[in-house]
Amino acid sequence: MRKHEHKYYIIKSKGMAVTLSYLLGGKQYYTMDGYEEGKQVYSFEYDAEFQAMLDLVKSIRYQHNKWR
């Protein structure tokens, strides 16, 4: 796992958040975006399991978009 200074990882994309939440068994939190009024962001506890799932999803997305 890369060194990460924060306890939570913020994701703005609802699709990515839903995917990660499903793979992690529903471990997500909702909060309001501090930079854009009225927008919601999704936060996940940053740990080894989360990092592994994030890497997996990014890898699959990269492979899928490569063939378009």
Secondary structure, DSSP 8 states (H G I E B T S, - for coil): ------SEEEE--HHHHHHHHHHHTS--EEEE-SSSTT-EEEEEE-SHHHHHHHHHHHHHHHHHHHT-
